[in-house]
Amino acid sequence: MNLKVLQIIIMLVIAYLLGSIPSGVWIGKIFFHTDIRKHGSGNIGTTNTYRVLGPIAGTIVMILDISKGVIATLLPTFFNNWTLNPLIFGLMAILGHTFSIFDHFKGGKAVATSAGMLLAYNPVLFLIAAGLWITFILLTSMVSLASILAFIIITIIIIFTHDLLLSILAIILTVFIIYRHSKNIVRILNGSENMVPFGIGNYIRKQNK
């Protein structure tokens, strides 16, 4: 095995392990003595951390999960290897986040880590995606619906940028995100989806009670 192949393997393993770090679980256990997998929705991501442990913990987990995608995507830069597409390593982090070796190959829904990959690869598209996500949260008060809609729209935008690999990954990730949110979609349709305590959707629900 030559050094170049060995370097690629090492980078792929690092990207996967970075993504596998279960930020929500570790933050909950270390600082709050709480396993968030046993509370709320049972998910280890930002939303359930926010719901179970509060906004500070939720924000920290979001930053950490985004950072996993950023660092993994930038690995070719750190290793001074300019011939490899960074998206490959961002994808490995997403796989790690979703199928974590530290969490019995379970994990989160990959929204924040995917956002981190996009931030490292194309900051402008990331800002657009973040703007869409925030707007949809303010409109619907539902993080799940905001995530789905933001993914769909940013994928359409990406397709028109003619970046073939990013377009393919965006389509795959959008389908995957929708699948991972299948239970949320059922709750959205029957009107029982959890809402954040702000936004138009939350206001309307309160008025209708």
Secondary structure as the mmCIF struct_conf table of DSSP 4:
data_model
#
loop_
_struct_conf.conf_type_id
_struct_conf.id
_struct_conf.beg_label_comp_id
_struct_conf.beg_label_asym_id
_struct_conf.beg_label_seq_id
_struct_conf.end_label_comp_id
_struct_conf.end_label_asym_id
_struct_conf.end_label_seq_id
HELX_RH_AL_P HELX_RH_AL_P1 LEU A 3 SER A 20
HELX_RH_AL_P HELX_RH_AL_P2 SER A 23 PHE A 32
HELX_RH_3T_P HELX_RH_3T_P1 ILE A 36 LYS A 38
BEND BEND1 HIS A 39 HIS A 39
TURN_TY1_P TURN_TY1_P1 GLY A 40 SER A 41
BEND BEND2 GLY A 45 GLY A 45
HELX_RH_AL_P HELX_RH_AL_P3 THR A 46 LEU A 53
HELX_RH_AL_P HELX_RH_AL_P4 PRO A 55 THR A 73
TURN_TY1_P TURN_TY1_P2 LEU A 74 LEU A 74
HELX_RH_AL_P HELX_RH_AL_P5 LEU A 75 PHE A 78
TURN_TY1_P TURN_TY1_P3 PHE A 79 ASN A 80
BEND BEND3 THR A 83 LEU A 84
TURN_TY1_P TURN_TY1_P4 PRO A 86 PRO A 86
HELX_RH_AL_P HELX_RH_AL_P6 LEU A 87 THR A 98
BEND BEND4 PHE A 99 PHE A 99
STRN STRN1 SER A 100 SER A 100
HELX_RH_3T_P HELX_RH_3T_P2 ILE A 101 ASP A 103
TURN_TY1_P TURN_TY1_P5 HIS A 104 PHE A 105
STRN STRN2 LYS A 106 LYS A 106
BEND BEND5 ALA A 110 ALA A 110
HELX_RH_AL_P HELX_RH_AL_P7 VAL A 111 TYR A 121
HELX_RH_AL_P HELX_RH_AL_P8 PRO A 123 THR A 140
HELX_RH_AL_P HELX_RH_AL_P9 VAL A 143 ILE A 159
TURN_TY1_P TURN_TY1_P6 PHE A 160 HIS A 162
HELX_RH_AL_P HELX_RH_AL_P10 LEU A 164 ARG A 180
TURN_TY1_P TURN_TY1_P7 HIS A 181 HIS A 181
HELX_RH_AL_P HELX_RH_AL_P11 SER A 182 ASN A 190
TURN_TY1_P TURN_TY1_P8 GLY A 191 GLY A 191
BEND BEND6 PRO A 197 GLY A 199
HELX_RH_AL_P HELX_RH_AL_P12 ILE A 200 ASN A 208
#
